[in-house]
Amino acid sequence: MLDGPILLGIFLVAIALIIFLTAKVKLHPFISLLIAAYFIGFAVRMDVTEIATTITGGFGNILAYIGIVIILGTIIGTILDKSGAAVKMAETVLRVVGRKKPALAMSIIGAIVSIPVFCDSGYVILTPLRKALTRLTNISPVTMVVALATGLYATHTLVPPTPGPIAAAGNLGLEGDLILIIFLGLLVSIPALIAGYIYAVWVGKKVTTEELSEDEVAATYDEMISSFGKLPSATLSFAPIVVPIFLMAMGSIVKFPSYPLGEAGTFVYNTFAFLGTPVNALFVGFLFALALLPKLNEETLSGWIGEGMKSAAVIIMVTGAGGALGGMLSATPIGDYLGSTLSSLSLGIFLPFIIAAALKTAQGSSTVALVTTSAMMAPMLSQLGFDSLMAKALVVMAIGAGAMTVSHANDSYFWVVTEFGGLKVETAYKAQTIATLIQGLVTVTVVAILAVFFI
């Protein structure tokens, strides 16, 4: 195989190839990532008999650890969406925060709902609530549009069980440490949420939107509520999210060196060690989600769950293809060479941010940026000095920050916010695009500060 500076050129061409195929040719990311993996294999002159096994091995290895977790997380999000539990969570937060700060309430609601639900779907689900709250409080419609959009975005790229952060954690070997990614993601997402909220208040004074009339708003909100029949209780609505997080936290606690809840082999230890494993914790969350089904029939048990599985399928394929790319990079000298070369540039934690931001801005998908960047970073971690558990977790956060930067015309979420928010395209660039740029920069700044103390 080849070695030396030419490996850097091959790596850069691979990135350019992914961007060109997804952004210009509009080829599906799954095929684009596979093509890049094949390109690297042939370009470094890998033995042709090893290329296929390297690709399939990388594909299978990542899905063996993280595939079921992604599927269960997506199914839970679908059930929360269709049962009205997401709306119930929103109303619960609104009662706690109060209507005196409607934009802040909207941001917090968005951040919570986007943990299990894709931000695109979350925005659609919460739009009637946002419009009704705008009407009741007489606040700037643009402020509310941006507050909801940035609130949803704050956790979308940082906090599992959203598939993107799960896939990134899996690519970096953190599939057994999702609870750390969850808590760190929640911590890092707070400054992103605050930055989005502050910008929402500011930009709401500068631009206008084209909202529905008051009668149309009221009708839309009432129609949404009536479509669910009776909303589930707040306890049942939050349980599919809160219970898995609690179980994973307990699974980590029982394994502390001091064994605070009993030695290995005891009933308590074995119980939480079992339930705290991510796939088991998410399955328990799924069981709690079943309590949200209005009826136990074919429509819900097969239809709703099947819809969640279909949504997960695309993420699973892209994640697997990212694993194939990562496997190829690991099997060639590229990872070692890039790690030693890039470490001399002293980019540190900003390197994964820059790569993810370039991919996100160029091709539009945050999930693809998360999967691809994490696959590329995995072989370089040791050479870059990111060996420790916390260092790898912060790399996931830096990639998530890059995957925020920026949402514009090639991003489906941009158009969801534009259309459902009643924004003109030029207004959307001032509101949504600039807001996500600020969120990404604020997030990577926070990650860089944490890196100073923990790496």
C-alpha positions, 0 to 999 in steps of 0.5 A: 500500500501507498504511504507518505504525503499522497495519503493526505491527498487521497483523504481530501479527494475522498471528502470532496467526492462525498460532498460532490456526490451528495450535494451536486449529483444528489446521490444518496449518502449510503451509496456516496459513502460506499463509493468513497470507501472503494475509492480509498481502497483502490487509491492506496493500492490495498490488496483487491481481495481485502477491499470487500471484506474490509467494507463489509466488516466495517459495515457490520461491526458498527451496526452490531453495537448500535443498530438496535439502539437506533431502531428502538430510539426511532420507534420511540420517537414515532410513538411519541409523535403519533400518540400526542405525547410530544404535545403533552410534554410541550404543554407540561413544560409550558405550564412550568415555565409559564406564558410570561416567557413564551420564547424561552418556553418554546426553546425548552420545549423544542430541546426536550422534544428533539431528544427522541424526535427528529427536529423536522418532525418536531417542528411540524408537531409543535407548530400549532402550539407555537402559533397558538402561544404567539397569538395568546402572548402577542410576541413577535412571530419571528421570535417564536419561529426561531426560538422553536427552531433553535431549541429543536436544533440544540439537542438534535446533533448532541443528545442520544437517542437521536440517531446522529449522536448515537452513530457518532458515539458508535464510530468512536467506540463509545457505544457502551458509554451512551449515558456519558454522551447523553449527560455531556450532550445535555450540558453542551446543548444548554449554551446552544439553546441560550444562544438560539433564544437570545438571537431569536429575541433579537432577530424578532425585532428586525424582521417579519413573517407571514403568519395565519390569521387568528381564526386560522391559528385557533382552528389549527390548534384545536384540530391538532388536539382533537386529532389525538382524542385524549392526550396521554398523561405527562408521566406516561409521555416523559417515561419513554425518555426518562426511564432509559436515561435513568437505567443507563445512569444506574448501570454506570453507577453500579460499576463504579470502582467502589461498587456503591450498590453492591459487589459484582454478582449481587442482585442489585448489581446484576439487575442494573448492569443488565438494564443499564446496557443501552440496548436493554435500556432503550428496549425498556423505554420502548415498553413504556412507549407501548403504554401510549398507544391508544389501542393495541391493534394492527394500526399501532402495533404494526403500522406505527412501529413499522413506520418507525422502523422505516424511518430508522432504515435510512439512518441504519444504512447511512450509519453502516456505510459510515462504518464501512468508510471508517473500517477502510480508513482504519485498515489503511495507513491513512489514519496513522498518517493523518493523525500524525500530520494533523496533530502538528497543526495544533487544531485540537478539538477544532479539527472534527468541528471543521470537517463536520461543518464543511460536510454539513454546509456542503451537503445539508444533512446533519446525520450524514455529517455526524456519521461521516466525520466520526468515521474519519476521526476514529483512526486518528484519535490516538495520534491526535491525543484523544485516547481517553473516554472524556476526550472521545466524548468531547470529539462527539460534541465537537462533531455535533457542533459542526453538524449544526453549522449551518442550516441553509437551502440544501437542508430539509429542516431549513425548508420546514422552518421556512414553510411552517414558519411563514418566512420568506427565503431571504428572511429565513437566511437571516433567521434560521441560517445565522441562528444555526451558525451562532449555535455551532460556534457557541457550542464548539467554543464550550467544547474547546473550554471543556477540552482544556480541563479534561483532555 
